C-alpha cells in the first residue's frame, strides 16, 4: 500500500474548508486541469456520510472514472472517501481539518494499491506516488487560492 500525506494551510475557518472540500462542484473547480467532472451519483451540493459520487478525469492522457463513497464523517474535523469502482485495487482518501493560527491546517492522507501485483507496486514506487503527490499539491493550491479569495462561502 502506498501512502501520501499532504498538508496545506488555508486562511479560513475549519467549517468553511470542510464544506468546500465536500462540495462536489467546488471539487471539480479545483481539479480543472484534469477536465474532472461528475458522471454519476450525487452531482451537486455537499457530500454526506454514505453518499456516492462518480468522477471522470484525464490522467496520463487517459480518461478514467472513479466512484467513491463517503465512509467516515465528523463535521468539521474529518471525512473519508473510499473507491468503490475505478482503476485502483483500493484507494482511501482521508481529509482532516484542524484550527491553527487563525486558519485551518488541511491534511490529506491518500492510501492506494494499484492492480497487477508486483508490477503495480513498481509502478507506484517509480511513477504514481510522485504523480499523486503533485496532483494533491496542485489541487490544494487551487483550493487554498479559491477559498482565501472568497470564491467559496
Protein Blocks (a to p, Z undefined) as FASTA:
>chain_A
ZZddddddddddfklmmmmmmmmklmmmmmmmnopacfehjfedjddehiacdddddeeh
iacddddddfbdcdfkbccdddfbdjbfbdcdddddddeehiacdddddddddehijmmm
mmmmmmmmmmmmmmmmmmmmmmmmmmmnopaZZ
